[in-house]
Amino acid sequence: MSMQRPFVWLAAVLALVSFGQVAHAQRYQPFIEPDTFRPDLQFFAPAEVSDFGGGDGPNVGFFADYDRVYLNWSRPDGESSFESPFEGDFGWGNRLELGYMTEEDTGWSFTGWHLSGPNEGIHVLQERLNRFNEDDDPNADPEDREPILSDRNPRIYDVTQSINRADLSSFEINKIWRRKTFHNGGVFEPLVGVRYVNMKDYYRRDSYNRFAEDLVGEITGIPSVSGPYEVYEQEKAIYDNVMLGGQIGFRLSHVVGHWNLSGEFRAFALQNFQHLMNKDLTTTTRYSGLGGDVELEIKDQVRSHESNDEFVWGGEIRGDASYELTRDIAVQFGFVIMDFGQGIGRGNTTATSDQDLFIGGLTFGLTLNR
């Protein structure tokens, strides 16, 4: 399946949301003039705080949130993570949200995520047969010493077995409504939006063997400690999950003094357009003898591609506590949980295309006029 398909859908949905009916353009399209709210740009003015609430009520105008996140990712099911599906690994990421609210208690928000994800695996540094030989002896006579040629580097193979390696990017556009403030000062903001998620899972299995016989045609020898030839095999896969769909949710916040306590919930349903790329690389090297020169090196590479579709459902929960430093600027910390209940492809085969993914951890950052 062409990878352009989800982007065509995204463009169509954005066009529908953005332009809609001409008569309602001002109400339902997300684009707005930068000077609409005529901000005074006094970001460092003193915070407007009362003993009973947040001063003049919910903010209007443009707002921004930035969070640095430290999240734990669940491991793939089955052999992809050596049968450890209930464990997780941490990785860093970033979250940025931009938007605005009008005096008519409606607005838009644009949220972007990028999670570098975990990079957990088993690494064994394997010395090659020509880890050292006479040609590279720095104490030898310069006339007898030969340079280290590219076909004899690196001298050590990093034999890797992946356990949990992935990254994720997400982009969402939400239409927001603000309901009448509760009697206790709480603010309820329901939302409806479009969400795009790209999650990549990286799979790797390496093996290294030495063989005693000379290399003639196919490898038929038995493993040996001394060589004289070695075989390094790498099996790699990238499982690309491109998800597009809709979501609904809400934000509930309450201001007391300098503190703004908030919670958010989103439920989403996404179509996942999957693409799996497998690459097998075999490097066979023959030497003149133990510690000898490279006589022959053969590299074989095989690639294959598969496509698949899955349905993904899930949700996101956030909780934040922000402390106002000035009228518009606050520091915040909290937590976030994202749960993809099904339809995530991981590993190196389409037989594992319907897995779940649980991501959760801590956030800390800054907010502007929120």
Secondary structure per residue as TSV (DSSP state, phi and psi in degrees):
chain	resnum	aa	ss	phi	psi
A	1	M	-	360.0	138.0
A	2	S	-	-66.1	137.0
A	3	M	T	-74.6	-6.4
A	4	Q	H	-74.7	-17.9
A	5	R	H	-60.0	-49.1
A	6	P	H	-62.9	-32.0
A	7	F	H	-72.1	-32.5
A	8	V	H	-63.9	-43.4
A	9	W	H	-61.4	-43.3
A	10	L	H	-61.6	-44.2
A	11	A	H	-62.6	-39.7
A	12	A	H	-65.4	-42.7
A	13	V	H	-65.8	-43.2
A	14	L	H	-63.4	-39.6
A	15	A	H	-62.7	-40.8
A	16	L	H	-65.2	-44.5
A	17	V	H	-68.0	-39.5
A	18	S	H	-74.0	-40.5
A	19	F	H	-103.7	-39.4
A	20	G	-	43.9	-142.0
A	21	Q	-	-87.9	138.5
A	22	V	G	-60.0	-37.6
A	23	A	G	-64.5	-24.2
A	24	H	G	-113.8	19.6
A	25	A	H	-60.9	-43.0
A	26	Q	H	-64.1	-25.7
A	27	R	H	-90.3	-33.4
A	28	Y	H	-113.1	-2.9
A	29	Q	-	-99.3	146.4
A	30	P	-	-82.1	-12.9
A	31	F	-	-85.3	139.5
A	32	I	-	-146.2	152.0
A	33	E	-	-69.5	140.1
A	34	P	T	-60.3	-28.3
A	35	D	T	-98.4	16.8
A	36	T	T	-56.3	-43.8
A	37	F	T	-93.1	-0.9
A	38	R	-	45.4	59.6
A	39	P	-	-66.6	147.8
A	40	D	-	-86.4	-6.8
A	41	L	-	60.6	23.8
A	42	Q	-	-92.1	67.5
A	43	F	T	-64.7	-25.7
A	44	F	T	-102.7	17.6
A	45	A	S	-64.9	153.1
A	46	P	-	-58.3	146.8
A	47	A	-	-65.4	139.6
A	48	E	-	-92.7	98.3
A	49	V	-	-124.9	138.5
A	50	S	-	-121.6	167.5
A	51	D	S	-72.8	-14.9
A	52	F	S	-113.9	-10.8
A	53	G	S	-175.8	-149.9
A	54	G	-	-104.4	27.4
A	55	G	S	86.9	-118.0
A	56	D	S	-87.9	9.6
A	57	G	-	100.4	-174.4
A	58	P	S	-59.4	146.8
A	59	N	-	-74.6	151.0
A	60	V	-	-120.3	164.0
A	61	G	E	102.8	-168.5
A	62	F	E	-74.9	147.3
A	63	F	E	-139.0	161.7
A	64	A	E	-150.6	143.1
A	65	D	E	-129.6	137.4
A	66	Y	E	-130.1	132.2
A	67	D	E	-130.4	138.2
A	68	R	E	-96.3	130.7
A	69	V	E	-122.4	146.7
A	70	Y	E	-129.3	105.8
A	71	L	E	-124.1	149.1
A	72	N	E	-101.8	129.3
A	73	W	E	-106.1	135.1
A	74	S	E	-68.7	149.9
A	75	R	-	-82.2	157.5
A	76	P	-	-62.2	155.7
A	77	D	S	-78.0	150.9
A	78	G	G	74.7	-148.1
A	79	E	G	-64.3	-25.3
A	80	S	G	-57.2	-30.6
A	81	S	G	-121.2	27.2
A	82	F	T	56.8	47.1
A	83	E	S	59.4	44.2
A	84	S	-	-126.2	60.5
A	85	P	T	-71.9	-15.1
A	86	F	T	-98.5	5.3
A	87	E	-	-105.0	161.2
A	88	G	E	-137.8	170.1
A	89	D	E	-140.7	149.1
A	90	F	E	-94.5	152.4
A	91	G	E	-155.0	160.4
A	92	W	E	-96.1	163.8
A	93	G	E	-168.1	-177.7
A	94	N	E	-136.4	149.5
A	95	R	E	-135.8	132.9
A	96	L	E	-132.7	130.6
A	97	E	E	-128.0	130.5
A	98	L	E	-126.4	146.1
A	99	G	E	-178.8	-170.0
A	100	Y	E	-155.1	156.1
A	101	M	E	-128.2	136.7
A	102	T	-	-97.1	171.0
A	103	E	T	-67.7	-15.6
A	104	E	T	-84.7	10.8
A	105	D	S	61.9	42.3
A	106	T	E	-144.8	158.6
A	107	G	E	-177.4	-168.6
A	108	W	E	-135.9	153.4
A	109	S	E	-136.0	148.8
A	110	F	E	-127.8	120.1
A	111	T	E	-123.5	132.4
A	112	G	E	-126.3	137.9
A	113	W	E	-120.3	146.3
A	114	H	E	-143.3	117.1
A	115	L	E	-112.3	117.9
A	116	S	-	-66.6	-24.1
A	117	G	-	77.2	176.2
A	118	P	-	-79.2	164.3
A	119	N	E	-142.4	64.2
A	120	E	E	-98.5	133.0
A	121	G	E	-166.0	178.0
A	122	I	E	-107.6	124.4
A	123	H	E	-120.0	128.4
A	124	V	E	-125.0	119.9
A	125	L	E	-83.7	110.5
A	126	Q	E	-102.7	118.9
A	127	E	E	-69.6	136.3
A	128	R	-	-83.7	169.0
A	129	L	T	-62.4	-32.7
A	130	N	T	-102.0	41.9
A	131	R	S	-54.6	-32.8
A	132	F	S	-152.6	137.1
A	133	N	-	-146.8	168.7
A	134	E	G	-61.3	-32.4
A	135	D	G	-63.1	-23.9
A	136	D	G	-104.6	9.6
A	137	D	-	-67.5	113.9
A	138	P	T	-65.9	-17.9
A	139	N	T	-91.2	-2.7
A	140	A	S	-75.4	164.1
A	141	D	-	-60.9	131.0
A	142	P	T	-53.8	-31.3
A	143	E	T	-71.0	-23.1
A	144	D	T	-97.6	-10.1
A	145	R	-	-89.3	133.6
A	146	E	-	-107.8	153.3
A	147	P	-	-71.2	158.8
A	148	I	-	-77.0	111.9
A	149	L	-	-84.0	157.7
A	150	S	G	-62.6	-27.6
A	151	D	G	-76.3	-1.0
A	152	R	G	-115.8	16.7
A	153	N	-	-123.2	148.8
A	154	P	-	-76.6	157.4
A	155	R	S	-77.6	-14.3
A	156	I	E	-128.5	132.1
A	157	Y	E	-91.6	136.2
A	158	D	E	-91.4	92.5
A	159	V	E	-80.0	110.0
A	160	T	E	-115.8	140.3
A	161	Q	E	-124.5	113.5
A	162	S	E	-73.1	147.6
A	163	I	E	-119.5	-46.9
A	164	N	E	-156.6	96.7
A	165	R	E	-134.7	125.3
A	166	A	E	-164.3	167.1
A	167	D	E	-147.0	163.9
A	168	L	E	-147.6	137.2
A	169	S	E	-126.2	143.5
A	170	S	E	-142.7	144.3
A	171	F	E	-140.5	133.4
A	172	E	E	-139.4	147.5
A	173	I	E	-124.0	125.1
A	174	N	E	-127.5	137.0
A	175	K	E	-91.1	129.7
A	176	I	E	-119.8	140.6
A	177	W	E	-121.6	142.4
A	178	R	-	-110.9	120.9
A	179	R	-	-82.1	168.8
A	180	K	-	-60.1	135.4
A	181	T	-	-58.6	134.5
A	182	F	-	-66.9	163.3
A	183	H	T	-63.9	-24.4
A	184	N	T	-92.7	6.2
A	185	G	S	95.4	-0.7
A	186	G	-	-71.4	149.1
A	187	V	E	-123.4	126.2
A	188	F	E	-112.8	126.4
A	189	E	E	-129.6	96.3
A	190	P	E	-73.3	157.8
A	191	L	E	-147.3	155.2
A	192	V	E	-137.1	137.0
A	193	G	E	-158.1	-177.6
A	194	V	E	-115.7	138.8
A	195	R	E	-132.4	136.7
A	196	Y	E	-121.4	131.3
A	197	V	E	-133.6	133.6
A	198	N	E	-123.2	112.3
A	199	M	E	-118.5	126.7
A	200	K	E	-113.1	131.7
A	201	D	E	-111.8	134.0
A	202	Y	E	-113.8	126.9
A	203	Y	E	-118.6	140.8
A	204	R	E	-152.9	134.5
A	205	R	E	-136.7	121.2
A	206	D	E	-112.8	154.3
A	207	S	E	-146.2	150.8
A	208	Y	E	-139.1	131.6
A	209	N	E	-142.0	151.2
A	210	R	E	-115.7	146.4
A	211	F	E	-129.6	146.2
A	212	A	S	-82.2	-34.1
A	213	E	S	-78.2	162.9
A	214	D	-	-69.8	151.1
A	215	L	-	-81.6	114.1
A	216	V	-	-134.6	108.2
A	217	G	S	70.0	-133.5
A	218	E	S	-74.0	156.4
A	219	I	-	-75.8	118.0
A	220	T	-	-125.0	-1.3
A	221	G	-	-75.9	174.4
A	222	I	-	-106.3	151.4
A	223	P	B	-54.6	144.0
A	224	S	-	-142.4	151.2
A	225	V	S	-74.3	-35.3
A	226	S	S	-99.1	-9.1
A	227	G	-	93.4	-153.2
A	228	P	S	-98.3	13.0
A	229	Y	E	-134.6	155.9
A	230	E	E	-129.4	153.0
A	231	V	E	-129.9	121.3
A	232	Y	E	-114.8	118.6
A	233	E	E	-115.2	134.3
A	234	Q	E	-124.5	124.8
A	235	E	E	-113.4	113.4
A	236	K	E	-121.5	151.0
A	237	A	E	-148.6	143.5
A	238	I	E	-121.8	117.9
A	239	Y	E	-101.7	107.2
A	240	D	E	-97.9	115.5
A	241	N	E	-106.5	111.6
A	242	V	E	-109.9	109.5
A	243	M	E	-114.6	138.0
A	244	L	E	-144.4	135.0
A	245	G	E	179.1	-160.1
A	246	G	E	-115.4	166.7
A	247	Q	E	-151.2	156.3
A	248	I	E	-131.6	157.9
A	249	G	E	178.9	-163.3
A	250	F	E	-161.2	163.3
A	251	R	E	-127.4	133.5
A	252	L	E	-124.2	122.9
A	253	S	E	-132.9	157.7
A	254	H	E	-151.2	126.3
A	255	V	E	-103.3	128.4
A	256	V	E	-135.1	112.9
A	257	G	T	61.5	-130.3
A	258	H	T	-81.6	-6.0
A	259	W	E	-99.4	138.7
A	260	N	E	-122.3	109.2
A	261	L	E	-98.4	129.2
A	262	S	E	-141.2	153.0
A	263	G	E	-137.7	143.9
A	264	E	E	-131.4	147.6
A	265	F	E	-138.6	138.4
A	266	R	E	-135.8	138.1
A	267	A	E	-119.1	129.8
A	268	F	E	-130.5	153.7
A	269	A	E	-131.2	123.5
A	270	L	E	-131.7	146.1
A	271	Q	E	-93.1	128.5
A	272	N	E	-105.8	115.3
A	273	F	E	-97.7	103.9
A	274	Q	E	-97.3	146.3
A	275	H	E	-139.1	126.8
A	276	L	E	-115.7	125.4
A	277	M	E	-117.8	120.8
A	278	N	E	-106.9	139.4
A	279	K	E	-137.2	123.3
A	280	D	E	-112.3	125.6
A	281	L	E	-124.6	125.9
A	282	T	E	-120.6	125.7
A	283	T	E	-115.8	116.2
A	284	T	E	-112.8	125.1
A	285	T	E	-125.9	127.8
A	286	R	E	-108.7	139.7
A	287	Y	E	-115.7	163.3
A	288	S	S	-75.2	-12.4
A	289	G	S	163.6	-178.5
A	290	L	T	-61.1	120.4
A	291	G	T	73.9	12.2
A	292	G	-	-89.4	-169.6
A	293	D	-	-81.6	161.6
A	294	V	E	-76.6	122.2
A	295	E	E	-97.2	-31.1
A	296	L	E	-158.2	138.3
A	297	E	E	-135.9	127.6
A	298	I	E	-121.5	130.3
A	299	K	E	-119.9	123.4
A	300	D	E	-115.9	135.9
A	301	Q	E	-134.9	133.7
A	302	V	E	-129.1	130.3
A	303	R	E	-118.5	147.3
A	304	S	E	-144.5	153.3
A	305	H	E	-134.2	141.3
A	306	E	E	-139.5	152.6
A	307	S	E	-127.7	154.7
A	308	N	E	-160.8	158.8
A	309	D	E	-122.2	141.3
A	310	E	E	-141.5	159.4
A	311	F	E	-102.5	133.8
A	312	V	E	-120.3	130.9
A	313	W	E	-125.2	154.2
A	314	G	E	177.7	-166.8
A	315	G	E	-158.7	167.6
A	316	E	E	-135.9	135.5
A	317	I	E	-127.2	131.3
A	318	R	E	-127.9	146.4
A	319	G	E	-137.3	130.5
A	320	D	E	-135.6	147.6
A	321	A	E	-126.3	115.9
A	322	S	E	-115.1	143.7
A	323	Y	E	-117.9	123.4
A	324	E	E	-73.6	122.0
A	325	L	S	-89.8	-38.7
A	326	T	S	-134.3	-171.3
A	327	R	S	-60.0	-37.6
A	328	D	S	-112.0	-19.8
A	329	I	E	-109.0	134.5
A	330	A	E	-141.3	151.6
A	331	V	E	-99.8	145.6
A	332	Q	E	-139.7	154.7
A	333	F	E	-145.6	155.8
A	334	G	E	180.0	-152.5
A	335	F	E	-140.8	162.4
A	336	V	E	-146.7	144.7
A	337	I	E	-132.5	128.4
A	338	M	E	-122.7	127.9
A	339	D	E	-126.3	114.2
A	340	F	E	-97.6	105.7
A	341	G	E	-71.0	-25.2
A	342	Q	E	-165.8	168.8
A	343	G	E	86.0	15.0
A	344	I	E	-100.5	128.4
A	345	G	-	-89.9	128.8
A	346	R	-	-141.4	158.3
A	347	G	S	92.9	-149.4
A	348	N	S	-128.2	21.0
A	349	T	S	-150.2	148.2
A	350	T	G	-70.4	-8.2
A	351	A	G	-67.6	-17.1
A	352	T	G	-112.8	41.2
A	353	S	-	-89.9	-3.0
A	354	D	S	-125.7	51.9
A	355	Q	E	-95.6	166.7
A	356	D	E	-98.8	163.3
A	357	L	E	-144.0	124.6
A	358	F	E	-118.7	125.4
A	359	I	E	-128.2	130.0
A	360	G	E	-158.7	149.9
A	361	G	E	172.0	-152.8
A	362	L	E	-108.1	152.8
A	363	T	E	-132.5	149.7
A	364	F	E	-155.6	142.0
A	365	G	E	-178.7	-152.0
A	366	L	E	-129.0	151.3
A	367	T	E	-128.0	152.9
A	368	L	E	-129.4	116.9
A	369	N	-	57.5	42.2
A	370	R	-	-106.9	360.0
